Amino acid sequence: MSKLYLRSLGCNKNLVDSEIMLGRLSAYELCDEPSKADVLIVNTCGFIESAKKESINAILALHEQRKANSLLVVTGCLMQRYRDELMKELPEVDLFTGVGDYERIDEMILKKTNLFSNSTYLQGENSKRIITGSNSHAFIKISEGCNQKCSFCAIPSFKGRLKSREITSIITELKELVARGFKDFSFIAQDSSSYLFDRGEKDGLIRLIAEVEKIKGIRAARILYLYPTSVSETLIKRIIASKIFVNYFDMPLQHISDKMLKMMKRGANKAQILKLLELMKAAPNSFLRTGFIVGHPGENEQDFEELCEFIKDFGFDRVSVFAYSKEEDTAAFNMEQVPFKVMNKRLKIIEKIVDEVIEKSFEKEVGQRRLVVCTGESSEGEFFIGGKDLRWDREIDGEILINESECGNLEMGQIYECEILQHLDKKLLAKALRKIDEN
C-alpha cells in the first residue's frame, strides 16, 4: 500500500478540506514521517504574511525530507491566491491545485495533472471525510466565501462570495458522524452568522439549529466565527435556549473604537457591539471568545488605549490578538501604515493585558463542576489524563488535567462530571466525579 503524508496549515476550515482529501485518498496508508511517504500534500494558508511564510517553509522542508520518486502536492488558499507566481517559483513541487478541487485530489494524483477550478469547493452530501485528532469531536463547515468587505481581509478575493451548504447536506453529514460515534461538533465558516443569506434567508442559522437539535446522539455543539452585523439578538437568544448548543460565543471584533471600526469597514459601531456582547455575557455558563487587530492603518494612541481598557474591563474568556498584516487586494493596503516599531510596541502591551484577562477566566473556574470530555493522554504526559470543558472548542481554549478519579479508568471521548481543583499556567487541574450517562 502506498503511503501518504498530509500537512494541514492554517485554520480549522482548512482542516475540514484536508479531511475531505484524506477521505478521497483512503486507499493510502497514512504516515507521520515525510521521508517514508510516496505522496506528500501541503494544504496551505494564505491569509496573512506570517501564514504565507509558514506555508512556503513547510513546502521546502518537505521537499528536503522526501524520498526519491515521491510526489509533492501543494493545494489550498496560498496556491489559489498566488497561483502564477508560485508555479514559477517552486520547481520543487510536482502538482499544484487551489481551493476548488479537494474532492478530485485522487484523480489529480492518478493523472499527475494540475487542477484549478474557477469556484471554491463546497462540500456536498456524499463527501467522505476521515476525521483527525479526535474520536468524539468534528468540525462542520456550513459555508464558503464571504460577503463582508473588511478593509484588512483578502479572503473574498480568493475564496469568493458567500456560498452556503444545503441544510440537508449538513444534516446528512452529522447523522453519519453520529453513527460513527461523534457527539461534539463545532460549526465553522468565514462568517457563520450569514449562513443562507446568499439564498435570501435571514434566519438560516436559526433554522439549522432547529434541525440539528432533532438528531439523537449529539451531546454538544457550538458556532464559531460570528460576525457583528449578521448576528441578531434573536439568534443569540435561540442559542441560549438550545439544549444542544452550548453558550459559546466566538465573535472576532478586531477593534472597539468607533473610528477604527469604521475604517476597518466592520459595519457595526461600539454601542451595537456592546449590546450583543452583554446579551451573550448574561447567558448561563457563557463563554466568550474574540479577536483584535493591533496597528491597522489609522490607529492612533487614543484608539489603542480605548481598546486596551475595553479588553481589561469587559471580561472575555479568551482573546486572540494579531499585528496588522499589509495584504494585497485589500482596502487598507494603500492607506498610510502604522510604523512597525509602534505596532510591535502596542502588540507587546496588549499581549500582557490579554494574558491577565485569560488568567482571570481560568481562575474563576476553580471550585466549579464542569462536564469534561476525556481527550486521552495530556500534554503533560502520562501522569495526567487530558480533557476539555464541554463548552470549549477543540484545542484552542485550553486543557483540563485530570489527576484524580472517583469513577475508575477514564475512556477517551467519554464525558465526565469533574470538579475543578486549581488552575496553573493556563491549565486546570480536576478530579473526575462520575461518568455522564448519555442515553
N, C-alpha and C positions, 0 to 999 in steps of 0.2 A: 504493500500500500504506500503510495506517495505521501510525503509529509508536508504539512502546511504550517507556516508561522505567520501570524497576523498581529500587527501593532495598531491599535486604535488610539488616535490622539484627539485632544480637544474635549468637547462636551459629551454628555450622555446621549444627545441626539445623534452624534457620530457613532456612539457605541451601538445604538439600535441598527444603524446601517451596516456596521461591521458584523453584527449578529445575523443580519439577513444574508450577507455574503457567506458566513460560516454555514448557514442552512443550505445554500446552493452548492457548497463545496464539502458536503458531509461525507463524500467518498474518500476524502483525505484524512490522514491521521494528524491531529493537532500536536504540535511540539513546542516546547518552550525555548529551545536552543536554535537560533537562526542558522548556525553552521551546519545543522543536520537537515534543514528544510529543502524540499525540492521547489516549492513556491513560497515566496515571501511577499506579503502585502502590507503596505503602509496606507492607512486611511488618514489623510492629512487634515489639519485645521488651518484655515486662512483668515481668521477673524481679526487678529491684531499682530503687530510686528513680532512680539515675543513668540507667538504661536507659529508664525511662519518660520522663524529661525529654528524652533524645536523640530518642526516637520522636516526641514532640509537636513538638519543634523542627523535625524533618525534615518533618513533615506541613505545618506552617505555612510553612516555607521553600519547599517545592514549590508550595504554593498561590500564593505571591508570584511564582514564576517561570513558572507555567503560562500557556499561551496561552488565548485566549477559546474557549469551546465544547469545551474538553478535559474529560476525565473523571478525577477524582481518587478513587482507591480505597484504602481502608485495611483491612488484614487482620492476622492474627497474634495473638500472645499478649496484647498490651496491650488489643486490642479485645475479646478473649474475657473478659478479667478485669474490664474496666470498660466493658462494652457500653453500659449505660443512660446512664451519666454522659457518656461521650464522644460518643454520638449527639446529646445535648443541647448539649454544649459546643463541638462542632466543626461549625458550619454550613458551613465551607469545604469539607468532604468531601462528595462526591456519593454514594458507595456504601460500605457497611460490611459486613464479614464477619469471622468469628473463625478458629478453628483446625480447623474441620470440613469445609471446602468448597473446598480448594485445587484439586481436580480439576473443580470446577464454575465456576471463575472465568470461563471463556469464556461460559457460559450466563448468569451473573450480569451480565456486561458487556452482553451482547446484549439481555437483558430489562430492564436497568437496575433491578434489584431487589436489596435486601439479602438476605443468606443467613446463617443461624446454625443449623447442625445441632447436635443435642444431644451428639453424640460427637466426639472428636478424630479427625481424618483419619489413617488408617493406609494406607500405600502398598500397592497390590496388584500383581499380575503384569503388567498391561498399562499401567502408568503410564509415559508417555513423559516423559523429562527432557531438558532442554538443560543440559549441564554447563558451568559457567562457571569461568574462572580458570585452567584447566589443560587440556592435551591428553593428559595421561597419568595424572592423579590424580583420583579421585572419592570423595566421602563416601557411605557406605551406611548408611541409618538402619534399625536392626533392630527397634526397638520404639518405642512412645509411652507417655507417662504414667509414673507411679512409685508404688510401694507403700511407700516409705520414709516416715518421719514426722519428718524433721529439724525441729528447733524454729524454724529461721530461714527455711524454704523454703515458698513459697506455690504451687509448681508443681502439686502434686496437686490443689489447689483449682480450677485452671482447665484442667489437662491431663488430669485424671482418673487412674484406676488403671492399672497396667501392662497394656499390650496388645502382645503380640509378633507380629511378622510370621511368616507361614509360611516355613519354610526353603526350600521350593520357589520362593516368590516372590523371596526374596533371591538364590538361585542363578540363576534366570531373568534377573534384572536384571544380575547380574555377567557372565553369558555374553554378554549383549547388549552390555555396555560393553566387554568384552574384544574382541569382534568389531569395535568401533569404534576400537580402538587403545589403550584404557585398560589400565594394568597395575599400578597402585599404588592401594591402597584403604585408607580409614580407616573402621572400623565404629563407629557412634555411636548413642547413646540417652541418656535421662536416667540410666539405671542399666543399663549394658550387661551387667554380670555377672549380672543377674537374668533374662536372656533365657530365655524359655519357662517361668519359674517360675509364671506365670499359668496355664499348661497342665499344671501338676503335674510338670514335668520339671526336675530339679535340675542336670543336666549339659547343658542345652540349648546353651550356648556352646561346649562341647567338641564336641558333635555338629556344630554349624555349622562349626567349624574344620576338622573332617574332610571335610565336603562341599566347602568352599572349596578345600581342598588338591587336590581331584580336577580342578579346572578348569585346563586348559592355557592358559598365557599370562599368568598372574598372577605378577608379579615380586616384589611385597612387599605385606604387609597388616599393619595394626596395630589394636588395640582401644582406644578412648577411653572415659573415664568409668566406670572400675571402682569398685565400692563395697565398703568393707572387710568388711561382713558377708555379702555374696553372692559374694565371691572365695574360692575354695578353693585349698589347696596343689596339689590335683590339676590345677586349671585353669592355675595358674602353670606347673607342670611341663609341661603339654601345650603351652603357648605356647612354652616354651623348646625343646621337642623338635621343633617345627614347622620345616619348611624354607621355608615361605611367610610365616608370621607372624614379624615381627621382634621382638626382645626390648625392646619399647617398652611401658613400664608407666605408665599415666596413672591415678592413683588420688587424687582430691581427699580430703584428710584433715580439713581445717577446723580441727583443733586436735590437741594431743598430751597435754595434761593430762587425767588420768582424770576429774577433777571436771568439766571443761568438756565432755569427750566425752559424759558422762552428761547434762549439762544440755542439750546440743545434740541429744540423742536419736540418737546415731550408732550405737549398738548394739554397738560393739566397744571394748575398752579398749586402753591403750597397749601392753601386753605382746602382745596378739593382733595389733595393727597392726605392731609391730616384727618379729614372726615372719614375716609376709607380706613386709614390705619387705626383710628380709635375704635371703629366698629370691629375690626379684626382683633385688636388687643383685648376687647371686652369679652370675647368668646371664652367659654370654659376650656381650661388647659390649652390655651392658644400658644402657638409657636410662630414667631415672626422672623423671616429671613429677608435680607435686602442686599443691595449692592450700590456702590457710588464710584464715580469717576472724579479723580483729582487732576487739576491742571488743564481742563478744557479751555480752548481759546476764549478770552473774555473774563475768566475767573480772576477777581481781584482779592485782596486780603479780607475785605468785608464779607464777600461771598463765602470765602473759605472758613472764616470764623463762624459764620452763621451755620455752615454745615457741621463743623466740629461741635458746636453747642447742641445742635439738634441730635446728633448721634449720642452724645453724652447723656442727654436728658430723656430721650424717648423710651428706651428700654427694649431694644431689639434683642432677640436671642442669638442671631448670627448675622454678621455683616462682612461682606467682601468689599475690598477697596482696590482700585486699579488706577495706575497712572494713565492719563490720556495718551492714546496712540494715534499719531497722524496717519490717516489712511486715504489712499486714492479713492476716487468716486464717492466722496462724502462732502457734505456742505461745509464742514469745518476745515477741510484741507487747505483752503486758500485764506482762511482767517489768520489774523496776527496771533502767533503762537506764544504761549507762556514759556519763558526761558526754562531750559531743562533743570538748572540748579534750583530754581524756585519751586518747580513741580516736585523734584526729588525731596526737597526740604519739607514741603507740605505732606507728601506721602508718608514720610517718617513720623511726622507729628500725628497724623490721623491713624496710622497703624497702632500707635501706643494707646490712643483712645479706644480703638476697636478692641484691642486685647483686654482692656479693663471692662468693657461692656460685655464681652463674651464670658469673661471670668465671673462676672456677677450673675449671668444667666446660669452657668454651671452651679454656682454657689447656692442659688435658690432651690436647686433640685434636691439638696441634701435633706433627708428625712421624708421625702415623698415616696409613695408607692407607684411604680410605673409598670406598664406592660412592656416587656422586653423580648425582642426576637433574638434567639441564640444564633450567632453567626459563625461559630466554630472557635478554633484556637485564636487567642487575642494577639494583638501586635506586640504585646509584652511577653509572648512566649507561652509555654505550656503551664505555667503556674496560674494563669487566669483563663477563663472562658470568655470569649468576646461576645458582645451583644449590642443592639441598638434599640433605643426607645422606639416603640411602635409608631409614634408620631413622626419621627425623623425620616428624612430621606436617606438613601443608602450611601454610606461612607463620608459624605460631606459634612454632616452635623456633629460628628464626634463618635466616641466609643464608650461603651459601658464594660467595665472589667468585673466579671462575677468571680469572686473568690470564696464564696460560701454558698451552700445549697442545702435546703431542708427537703428537697424532693429528688434526691438521688442524682444519677448522672444526667446531664443536660443533653438534649438532642438538637443538632443543627437544624434550623428552620422552624423549631417549635417556639411557642410563646409562653413566657413565664411572668407571673407577678413577682416583681423584685422590689426590695427596699433599698433606696439609695443611702449608702452609709457615709461616704465622703467624696470630695472632689479633689483632684490632684492633676495639675498641668493639663487642663482641658480634657480630662477624662474623669469618669465617675466610677467609683467602686460600689459594688452592690452585692446583696445576698438574695438568692432565689428562694422565694417562699412557697410557691405552688405552680404546677403546670396548669395552664388555662385549657379547659375543655372547650374545643372548638365546634362541637356538634350542636 
